[in-house]
């Protein structure tokens, strides 16, 4: 049979020869052959036969121009082979049966070697599955059945759900019952996040996304911002959105600044001040501060915020200055002396200081904080609540004066010392000891290479009400110290009930399952007594996997970042058990064990 098939199969060269023969006959006829040849039925039949062979072989060996529905190859099935062995692919058209249904019984596949091999493999897999199914049926028929088999299976399933809390997770969409058959098999959360990021990247200008009405209005205002004289009494978030869009389109110039910094605004927030001159900024704050300006939040403000801006603020009456927040980023013209004078002029109401990449800041700034925010000056209204320093070239002696010289940081709730070379265990310990116990709620010590395990002891003793802990990039931390930090120990305060935990980019092997499990458990209870009342033992000897998921009165972690760690699925199960109702953001990038 194979020899016959090979003899009947024509090569592309044979098909081309057949086409040439047919064309040659047509040319002979067109060139004016004898009338006898034209009327000769034998010659006419030979021509028709050659033309039929050419059309048939050409349609089989190349992409056909006509449908192959009339060709039936009983030994080939396109349902079992998705690859064509022809050089130009295949034309797959299903014929319509009665009633508009598709007739899949028509085999339209080229019988090439790859197609036949794939069909043989598929048939072997089908036979294997059928054989296994028959074997299982025989075993089930011969097996003794007990009336309680179903109950035992249910008990086993419940035990699995108890050990793997992630099996109990139900999406919020399915929890509320707002679902249908069309969305049961789709991950709604992933689609939502993908759509959100697309809209954020395209900013409403892409062809694949529909911008919101708010974004349409912002885009229209930005496109015609040259004709806008005043924004009126609009919300602060609208001004920020306009500023971001203006910066993105390169329209954030002096004229746009005058519109955004108009009279009556309480918060002056600009994401990029590179095009704003210092004279223009001074003219604006001369009008804004007496009219109730409360916060100055500037990024890339090296050009507009310098000594002249400080002199303008310091020269005003103390009763007119109502600033409570000062955030400066990239102020390369701001000197140490100017900043210390600015702190002294605004200390009566100032409660939040945020400085990023200000290269001229030095010890005078630290001395000014200790002098003007100390309780010894007799004014109990001035208290510093937030201190954020990032990429500031401060020396160790200057940092020690923040905690040792006075009690200026006694009421501090948020402390950020990020990317400062002089920060070490001693500096952090002295600063934390100057803060009242139970006052600190958030601490960020990321990207400080000199910090070791000793810093965890200082944080544990002073951070009883800590809610945010960010230790990203501290590669000297060990797993033993982190486990002890989140473990209840006698003579030490209870582990902090965190809402935000960032242990990203630390040592890969030190951030493991035990650390994340203990942190998740510690964040789920307000105290050790709450765990006892919930009949859940949290001693160090208990297996965290056995923690049940029905924790009703716990809050749990909200933001978790453990990227670049060695955690596995056990940590995911613990987070599903303790944080299923609170977790909003989870970053497990570069965690190969998950």
PEDA-V214404 format. One line per field, one symbol per residue. psi: psi as a letter, one per 40 degrees, with the letter a starting at -180 (. if undefined). burial: I if it has 24 or more other C-alpha atoms within 12 Angstrom, else O. A space follows every 50 residues. Layout:
psi->???
burial->???
This chain:
psi->dddddddehiidddddddddddddddddddefiiddddehdddddddddd ddddddddddeihieiiedehhhdehhedehehieideaihhhhihaiee ihheehhfihfidddddddddddddddddddddddddddddeihiidedd dddddddddddddgdeeehhiddddeegiiddedeigddddddddddddd defeeieeihiidddddddddddfddehdieagiidddddddddddddef egadddddddfiheidhghhehfdehidddddddddddddefhdhhhhif fddehaddddddddeiidddhfhehhhhhfgeehiddddddddddeddeh ehhhhhfgeehadddddddddeeieeeehedhhhdhhhhhfhgiiddddd dddddafdfdehdhhhghfhdehadddddddddehihedhdhhhfifhee iadddddddddefdfhdhhhfhegeeiidddddddehhhieiiiiigidh hhfifahdedgaddddddddddeeididdddddefhhfieeihddehieg hdeidiidhhhfifafiaddddddddddfdedhdhhhfifgde.
burial->OOOOOOOOOOOOOOIIOIIOIIOOIOOOOOOOOOOOOOOOOOOOOOIOOI IOIIIIIIIIIIOOOOOIOOOOOOOIIIOIIOIIIIOOOIIIOOOOOOOO OOOOOIIIIIIIOOIIOIIOOOOOOOOOOOOOOOOOOOOOOOOOOOOOOO OOOOOOOOOOIIIIIIOOIOOOOOOOOOOOOOOOOOOOOOOOOOOOOOOO OOIIOOOOOOIOOOIOOIIOIIOOIOOOOOIOOOOOOIIIIIIIIIIOOO IIIIIIIIIIIIIIIIIIIIIIIIIIIIOIIIIIIIIIIIOOIIIIIIII IIIIIIIIIIIIIIOOOOOIIIIIIIIIIIIIIIIIIIIIIIIIIIIIII IIIIIIIIIIIIIIIIIIIIIIIIOOOOOOOIIIIIIIIIIIIIOIOIII IIIIIIIIIIIIIIIIIIIIIIIIIIIIIIIIIIIIIIIIIIIIIIIIII IIIIIIIIIIIIIIIIIIIIIIIIIIIIIOOIIIIIIIOOOOIIIIIIII IIIIIIIIIIIIIIIIIIIIIIIIIIIIOOIOOOOOOIOOOOOIIIIIII IOOIIIIIIIIIIIIIIIIIIIIIIIIIIIIIIOOIIIOOIOOO
